[in-house]
Structure formats: C-alpha cells, structure tokens
Amino acid sequence: MRIFRGVAKAGLSDSELLAAHASGDGGAFAELLSRHYDHLWHVARRTSYTVEDAADALQEALLSAHRTAGSFREDAAVRSWLHTIVVNACLDRIRRNRVRQTVSLSTDDAEDPGDDRDRISERETSILVDQALQRLSPDQRAAIVAVDMEGYSVAEAARRLGVPEGTVKSRCARARTKLAAHLEYLRDVGNRS
C-alpha cells in the first residue's frame, strides 16, 4: 500500500510520514529526520558522555526507528517515540561502556551542529551546563534532561524511562542539587581567573 506516492511529503504529518515509510516510501523517513534531527542530536549529546558516544547512539537509534517503524502504535507523538528510542540507545551505550573502556581515535573536536543565533554567552552557558550534566549518573542525567530540558511531565518521563514517578522525582532532585553545586563551583572558578 503506497497511498502517499505523489503527495508532497512536507505537507504530511509525522504519523503519515512514518506510515508512508513503513509502506515502502523511500523518502518519507528522510523527511521525518529533516524535521527532528537537531532535537534528537541535542538529546543524544546531553544524555551521552562524549560526542562520539552521542553520534554512535543516535545512529543506532535511527537505524532502530527505521527498522521498527511498522510497529509504531500512535499512542504517542512520533517525536516522542523517536526521543525515547534515542534516550534508550544512549543509556544502552553508557551501560556497555561501563563494561569495556574505549579510547577515541578522533583527532578533531567535533561540536554540536551550528546555532544560527551564534551567541557567545549562550554557548558558554551551554558548555557549562553540559560539563555539569556529565558529572551526573546516567540515570539522573536521563531524568533531568527529560523533565527540565525536554519539558516532559514527571509521569511522562517515568513512562519513557520505565521507572516509577517517585524514582524520577528523586533522581531529578538529586541531579538538581549536584548541578547547582557544580555550576556554583564553575562560576567561582571563572570569577577568580
């Protein structure tokens, strides 16, 4: 069933694009990614310890989404479904990396995709927050990214992470305490220089 052939893909909803992809439309998934890639990259980057891990986890997540698109049940938004797949891929990679340490072979320091606004103070703040996030445990980082950065409710974050709401609340509370202390420390260090 290729009911979407000949229809401008830009006019289709995310669910329609995913259905078109599942029914064999080769360009539908690319259009879906063009809409959500930046968001998914930022989720992967904030959930992972390194740029390399974020890139690898995002690639794994997108391949998984590509393969399992036919199983999407439409009980959530496509963006939320993709978000969950990316977070889970990042957490899986973190768990695997605990078992075996890796060393990056990359010689360049690839950064996040460019921001059209390109404001130096925003970038500095983003770097400080990312540094502080890296000091959190993977579970605390996933919870705080979902609730405080992505804006999901505690109930939705709990559902996505597969833990009780109380667990999300306690992880967020501990993470906020650690973030505040680390950001205060970085501010103090910066003021002394």
C-alpha positions as CSV (number, residue, x, y, z in Angstrom):
1,M,0.0,0.0,0.0
2,R,1.7,3.2,-1.2
3,I,-1.0,5.7,-0.7
4,F,1.4,8.6,-0.2
5,R,3.2,8.4,-3.5
6,G,2.9,11.7,-5.4
7,V,1.9,13.7,-2.3
8,A,4.2,16.4,-1.2
9,K,5.9,15.0,1.9
10,A,6.3,18.3,3.6
11,G,2.5,18.6,3.9
12,L,2.2,15.2,5.7
13,S,2.1,14.8,9.5
14,D,4.8,12.9,11.3
15,S,2.4,9.9,11.7
16,E,1.6,9.9,8.0
17,L,5.3,10.1,7.1
18,L,6.1,7.2,9.4
19,A,3.2,5.2,7.9
20,A,4.5,6.0,4.4
21,H,7.9,4.9,5.3
22,A,6.5,1.6,6.7
23,S,4.6,1.0,3.5
24,G,7.8,1.5,1.4
25,D,8.1,5.2,0.5
26,G,11.8,5.7,0.4
27,G,11.9,9.4,1.1
28,A,9.4,9.6,3.9
29,F,11.9,8.7,6.7
30,A,14.3,11.3,5.3
31,E,11.7,14.0,5.6
32,L,10.8,12.9,9.1
33,L,14.5,13.1,10.1
34,S,14.8,16.5,8.5
35,R,12.1,17.7,10.9
36,H,13.5,16.2,14.1
37,Y,17.3,15.6,13.6
38,D,18.5,18.6,15.5
39,H,16.3,17.9,18.5
40,L,17.4,14.2,18.5
41,W,21.1,15.2,18.3
42,H,20.8,17.5,21.3
43,V,19.0,14.8,23.3
44,A,21.8,12.3,22.4
45,R,24.5,14.9,23.2
46,R,23.1,15.8,26.5
47,T,22.5,12.2,27.5
48,S,25.9,10.9,26.5
49,Y,29.3,11.4,28.0
50,T,31.2,12.1,24.7
51,V,30.4,13.4,21.2
52,E,31.5,10.1,19.8
53,D,29.1,8.2,22.0
54,A,26.2,10.6,21.2
55,A,26.8,10.2,17.4
56,D,27.0,6.4,17.7
57,A,23.9,6.1,19.9
58,L,22.0,8.4,17.6
59,Q,23.0,6.3,14.6
60,E,21.9,3.1,16.4
61,A,18.6,4.8,17.5
62,L,17.8,6.0,14.0
63,L,18.5,2.6,12.5
64,S,16.3,1.0,15.1
65,A,13.5,3.5,14.4
66,H,13.9,2.9,10.6
67,R,13.6,-0.9,11.1
68,T,10.7,-0.8,13.6
69,A,8.6,2.0,12.1
70,G,5.9,-0.5,11.2
71,S,5.4,-1.3,14.9
72,F,4.6,2.4,15.8
73,R,1.2,2.3,17.6
74,E,0.4,6.1,17.5
75,D,-0.3,6.2,21.3
76,A,2.3,8.9,21.4
77,A,3.7,11.6,19.1
78,V,6.3,10.4,16.6
79,R,8.8,12.9,18.0
80,S,8.3,11.5,21.5
81,W,8.7,7.9,20.1
82,L,12.0,8.9,18.4
83,H,13.1,10.8,21.6
84,T,12.5,7.6,23.7
85,I,14.5,5.5,21.2
86,V,17.4,7.9,21.3
87,V,17.5,8.1,25.1
88,N,17.4,4.3,25.4
89,A,20.2,3.9,22.8
90,C,22.3,6.4,24.8
91,L,21.7,4.6,28.1
92,D,22.5,1.3,26.5
93,R,25.7,2.7,25.2
94,I,26.6,4.0,28.6
95,R,25.9,0.6,30.2
96,R,28.1,-1.1,27.5
97,N,30.9,1.3,28.0
98,R,31.0,0.6,31.7
99,V,31.9,-3.0,30.9
100,R,34.7,-2.0,28.4
101,Q,36.5,1.3,28.3
102,T,37.1,2.8,24.9
103,V,39.5,5.4,23.6
104,S,38.5,7.9,20.9
105,L,40.6,7.7,17.7
106,S,39.2,11.0,16.5
107,T,41.7,13.9,16.2
108,D,39.1,16.6,15.7
109,D,36.8,18.0,18.4
110,A,33.5,17.9,16.6
111,E,30.9,20.0,18.2
112,D,27.2,20.3,18.1
113,P,25.5,21.4,14.8
114,G,25.8,25.2,14.4
115,D,23.3,27.5,16.0
116,D,22.0,30.2,13.7
117,R,21.9,32.7,16.5
118,D,25.6,32.1,17.4
119,R,25.6,34.0,20.7
120,I,28.7,33.6,22.7
121,S,27.1,33.8,26.1
122,E,24.6,31.2,25.2
123,R,27.3,28.9,24.0
124,E,29.4,29.4,27.2
125,T,26.3,28.6,29.3
126,S,25.6,25.6,27.3
127,I,29.2,24.3,27.7
128,L,28.9,24.9,31.5
129,V,25.6,23.0,31.7
130,D,27.0,20.2,29.6
131,Q,30.0,19.9,31.8
132,A,27.8,19.8,34.9
133,L,25.5,17.2,33.3
134,Q,28.5,14.9,32.6
135,R,29.1,14.7,36.4
136,L,25.7,13.1,36.9
137,S,25.0,9.4,36.9
138,P,23.4,8.3,33.6
139,D,20.0,7.7,35.4
140,Q,20.0,11.1,36.9
141,R,21.0,12.8,33.7
142,A,18.3,11.0,31.7
143,A,15.7,12.1,34.2
144,I,16.7,15.7,34.4
145,V,17.1,16.0,30.7
146,A,13.6,14.6,30.2
147,V,11.9,16.8,32.8
148,D,13.9,20.0,32.9
149,M,15.3,20.3,29.4
150,E,12.8,18.5,27.3
151,G,9.8,19.6,29.3
152,Y,8.2,16.2,29.9
153,S,5.9,15.8,32.9
154,V,7.2,13.6,35.7
155,A,4.6,11.0,34.7
156,E,5.6,11.1,31.0
157,A,9.3,10.9,31.9
158,A,8.7,7.9,34.2
159,R,6.8,6.1,31.4
160,R,9.6,6.8,28.9
161,L,12.3,5.8,31.3
162,G,10.4,2.8,32.6
163,V,10.6,3.7,36.2
164,P,8.1,4.9,38.9
165,E,7.3,8.6,39.1
166,G,8.8,8.7,42.6
167,T,12.1,7.5,41.1
168,V,12.1,10.2,38.5
169,K,11.3,12.9,41.2
170,S,14.2,11.7,43.4
171,R,16.6,11.4,40.6
172,C,15.7,15.0,39.4
173,A,16.1,16.3,43.0
174,R,19.5,14.7,43.5
175,A,20.6,15.9,40.0
176,R,19.5,19.5,40.6
177,T,21.4,19.6,43.9
178,K,24.6,18.2,42.2
179,L,24.1,20.6,39.2
180,A,23.7,23.6,41.4
181,A,26.8,22.8,43.4
182,H,28.9,22.2,40.3
183,L,27.7,25.2,38.4
184,E,28.4,27.4,41.5
185,Y,31.9,25.9,41.7
186,L,32.4,26.7,38.0
187,R,31.1,30.2,38.4
188,D,33.5,30.8,41.4
189,V,36.5,29.4,39.4
190,G,35.6,31.6,36.5
191,N,35.4,34.7,38.7
192,R,38.9,34.0,40.1
193,S,40.5,33.9,36.7
